[in-house]
Structures are given as C-alpha cells and as structure tokens.
Amino acid sequence: MASHVPTVLASARHTATVIFLHGLGDTGHGWCEGFAQIKSDHIKYMCPTASTMPVSINMGMRMPSWFDIYGLTADSKEDEVGIKKAADKIRAMIDVEIQNGIPSHRIILGGFSQGGALALYTALTHKEKLGGIVALSSFLPLHKAFPKECGPTKDSPIFQAHGDGDLVVPYLFGVMSSEVLKTFCSKSEFKTYRGLQHGSSTEEMRDVKGFIDRVLPSDGKL
C-alpha cells in the first residue's frame, strides 16, 4: 500500500473518518477528489492506493490491486491469503484512527468493486464494531466464511449499491451478495441504479453522502 494516502481533511473539528478503497487497477486519487465534492466538515476521508502486483485475471500484468483475482465467475478460486493480508493492512489504518481519538463506531469502511469486496470482508471480520460499510459495484468475498467469522459490525448499517448494466462485476453478484448479507446482517440495504455500468454516478454519490451523514452525524458523541 502506498505510503502517502490521498486524504480530504476535516475542515471543522474532526470527529469521524471514512476509509474508502478503490477498484482494481485504479488509485485513491480519483475517489479522494469525488469525496471532496460531497464532504462534510467534521469527517476526514482517506482513500489509500493498493500496492502494485501481478493480477492473474489480467494475464499477470502488474497494477494496483488489493489481492489477486483468478476469475470473475461464481465458482472462481479466491485469493484467501491475499484478502486476509490486505485486510490486516486496512485494520492497521483503522487502528491509527482509533489511536488518534476517533472511536471505531465513528469510522466507516467502504470501497468500489475489488475495494468494496475488501471493505466488506475487513469490516465484517473486525474485532471492534465499525460505524458502517459502503460497498459499490461489489461482492462479498470468501462468503463461505460467514456468518461464522462475523464480528460486531454485522449489526452496523451497510449501504450496498450496484448498476444493473455492470458487465465487469455482474449485477447478479451484487444481488447474491446482498441476499447472503441479509441473512446475518441486521441493517443491510441494497440499491439498484438503472443503466449504470461499472462505475459510479452523481446520483449514487449523493446517496453515499446521505448514508455517511446519517451514520456519522456531526453531533455524534465521541
């Protein structure tokens, strides 16, 4: 993971943090710019960039990736070791925020595509209860590990969103993941964006802002 983390600092007293993870081959910079457009004054937004590594699905080409991806079908092998290693790196970021005075319940972990998958896995297996999860155009990795490996964040709000025109991470993956999540998560919601392909939109980001502001209000107690 790159040492410098693109960040939108809180412009008022910092009382909450959003950590958002980009998709395969991307960096955190574009998402950081996106959050700068919808930011709330009391929240810090951190968008780390994954380390560069060979990715099997892209013929071993090296690119920013949280873990290896072998295929995009329901029965594809998953990089369990890589996913767990990446989750540990994100947990270290969460721990730093907590050490700096932000309680775990005032931290949201989110991501897009591969980053959303890592956000779901990391948050749901985290030992401390996080404020919530945002998973865009994504899926639940290592789904057979759940609900056995669930931590307390299973009772935090989850905002999952997917475009029904997505051909990269098929819309059906999002729907299936949502159905699994709802069997053990008490506050999981799923929203469909008609015609949206593998990307975000103004409408979706407006809904992300609404979710974040609802979960991390400015008057929230530390």
N, C-alpha and C positions, 0 to 999 in steps of 0.2 A: 504494500500500500504506500502510495506516495507520501513523503514526509509532510509536504505542505498541503493542508486541507482547505479547499475553497470554502469560504465562510461568509455569511451575512451576519454581521454583529447586531446585537440588540441595540436599538437607539435610545431606549429608556432603561430602567433597572432590569437586568437580566434575571428572569425567574423561571424560564423554561427553555428547552432545547429540542430541535428536530434534527435527527441524523438521517440523511437520505442517500441511498445507494443507486448509482447509475446502472444502465444495462450493459450488455456485452459489447466491447469494442469502443465504448464511449469514455468520457471523463466526467468529473464532478462539476466542471466549469459551467456547462450549459444549464444544468439544473440549479446551480447557485444563482445564475442570472434570472432564472424563472422564479425562484423564491424571493429574490429581491423585488420583484413586481407585485408580490402578494403578501409581503411580510407584515407581521405585527410587531410593534415596538419592543415588547418585552421578551421576544423569542429570538434565540440565536439559531441559525440554520447552518448545518455543516454538511458538505457534500464531498466526501473523500473519493479519491480515484484509486481503483484497484491496481495491483501490481501487474506488470506485463508478463504474459506466459503463453506457451503454445496451447491452442484450443483444438481439440480433436475434430469437432464438427466442421471447423474451417480448415481442414487439411493440415493441421499443425501450425498454422500461421500464428505468430506472436501478436498479442493485443491485450489491452487492459481487460482483465477477467477476474471475477471473484473466486471462481473454481472452474474445473474443466467440464465441458459439456460433450457427451458422446453422441447424443441424438435428441431429436425432438418428437419422439413418439411416446405413447403411454407406457410402453414396456422397455424403453431405453435404459441402459445401465446408468447409474448415477455415481458421481464422484463424492462418495461419502466422506472420505478422508479430507478432501479439499474443502467441502462445505463446512465441516466441523472446524478446520483450521481457520477458514475465513471468519466463521462466527466468533472464534476466540479473539481475532483482531478487532472486530466491532465491539465485543464486550469490553476490550481494553479502552476504547473510546468512551463508552458509557461510564466506565469506572472513573475516568478522568473528570467527566462532567459532575459525577456524584462527589468526588473529592473536592471539586471547586464550588460545592454548595448547592447544586441542583439535585433535588431528590429524584429517585428513579421514577416516581409517579408523575413527574413533570417533564419526562423525556418521551418523545415519540420516535419510533424507528420506522423508516419507510424506504421504499425503493421502486424502481421501474424494471420490469422484465426480470433478468437474472438477479438484479439488485433487490427487487421485490421478493423474489424467492428466498434470498439470503436473509432479508429483513424478517420474513415470516418465521423461518426456522430459528434464527437467533433470538428473536423476541419471545417466541413460544417456549423455548427451552431455557430462557434466562432465569437465574435463581431469584431475582428480585422483580417485583411487579412494575412493568413499564406503563406509561400513560396510555399508549395506544399504538396501533400499527397501520401504516398505509401501504398497500400493495397494488401497483398499477400494471396492467397488462402482464400479469404474472401467474405463478403457480406455487403450490405447496410442495417443496422438495422433501425427499425421504418420508413420504406421507405415512408409510407403514410404521414409522417410529411413534406415531401419535395414536391415541392420546397418552400413551404410557410415559413419554418423556416430557409431557407438558409441565410447565411451571405456572406461577400465579398470573402471568399475563394473559392466560386463556380467558380471564374474566374482564379484561380491558377491551375498550371499543376497537374494532377492526374495520377499516374502510378499504374494501377491495373493489377495483373498477377495471373494466375491460371493454375494448371496442369490438363490436360484433363483425367487423371487417378485418380483424387481425389474422394474418396468414403466417406470421412468424412464431408467436406463441398462440396457438389456436384458441379462439374464444371458448371452445368446449373445455380446454384445460382450466380456464378461469372458472367456468361454471362448476366443473367437477371438484376443483379445489374448494370452492365456496361451500359446496354440499358437504364435503368432509369437515371443513372448519365448523360448520354449524352443528355438527354432532357433538362437539366438545367445547366450543367457544360460545359464551352466553350473549355476546354483543357484536356479532359479526354481520356486516351488511355488504351487499354486492350490488353495484350499479353498472348497467349496460349503456354504452354510448353508441348510438345507431350510426353505422357507416364509418366509424373511426377505425383506422388501420393500426399498425404497430407504432404508436406514438401517443402524444398527449394532445390536448386541445384547451382552448380558453375556458370552455365550459367545465372540463374536468378539473383544471387547476383552480377554478373558482370553487368547485365542490371540495377540493382538497383543503383550500383555505378555510372553508366553513367547518370542515371536520376538525382541523387543527385548532381553530379558535374556540370551538366548543369543548374540546378535550383539555386544552391548555389556556383557560381564560386568564385575562390579565390580573384578575383579583384572586387567582388561585392561591391557596395557602401553601407556603413552603414547608 
